[in-house]
Amino acid sequence: MSNKDVWKVAVVGCGNIGSRHLQGLAKIGHVTEVYAVDPRPQAIEVAKQRIAEVTLNNEVSFKFLSTIDDLPPAFNLVIVATAADGRKDLVESLAAERSVGALVLEKFLFQSLADYDVVDTLLSQKGIHCWVNTPRRVFAAYKNLKQKLADAGPITLIAESNKINSLTTSAIHLIDLFAYLANTDEIELDGRGLKLEQNAGRRSGYLEFSGLLIGQSARGDTFFFRGRPDIETPSKIVIASAKETTVIDEANQNIVSFDRASRCAPASESFRIPLISEVSGGIAERIIRNASSDLPTYEESARLHRACLRAFLDGIGQARNNQTYHCNVT
């Protein structure tokens, strides 16, 4: 096969999530050169170990680099799996110095409102397709639930964080799920009920909250997410509509639905949440082949991220439209 048919994919940031993306790319069904970039030798070693754990398509090869300066000049796809601080600068550098067909960005996207405006302009000017990895939209269980809720009117989503899956790291995932099921990306969020917690987060040095994050769509869908850094057990996600109430237990991978108009017993079914390593390769293939994905587009996700960031600014006592304040979440 000629060189022009070889796909080039980079994963920048080889920590826990980045190394799982690499595992998924190992199974991609096309001749592909994958470049794994991380300045930390230990992260590169973990990435190599994790790639060795999966069955490698012999058409996929891996190269390991410590800096983006050593990357080739053009890529079909770049997955940015670094922490949020510095991500805007990294995206700018990649777009300025490389030809990038598409991007997948990890979240939390950026730490200041101004960063979103910079990246908005950059992606538009460069014509780069971009998606954000909040992957519940990819999962069959949530696709099926969205179909069931299609004509059910406004929904209410209720959930709690815990010590492991903290509010700041989990909020955007649940906000994205709420937006997906409510079929909107225009949500107003209020963080005045949040309380800044000290040393409660999973990651040292990053902000964490207890208290209540609430939201609403123009249609009247409502969102309630309570931060509980004092508990360790994972909570269930409750989604209520005029037709039924659904209780999702992601830890035990079970869904129970209560029909509000019927006296029948609740319907229970099991489901499976796939790992990043199981879906990343398929996501990459679809993006490269078809320029499409079930992940939210950057435009959709950035609107949700902005709303979430404004609520976090509420929670730390900053003006919610402060464009330059860097809210230290990731």
Protein Blocks (a to p, Z undefined) as FASTA:
>chain_A
ZZklpccdddehjafklmmmmmmmmmpccdcddddddfblklmmmmmmmmmmpccdfkbc
cdddfbfklpcfbdfbdcdfbdfehklmmmmmmmmmpccfbdcddddfbfcfklmmmmmm
mmmmnopacddddfklmpmklmmmmmmmmmnopadddddddfklgfklmmmmmmmmmmmm
nopabdcddfklpccdehkafbghiacdedjdddddfkopacdddddfkbfbdcdddddd
fkbccdddfknopaddddfkbcbdcdddddddddfklmmmmmmmmmmmnopafbdcfklm
mmmmmmmmmmmmmmnopafklmkbccddZZ
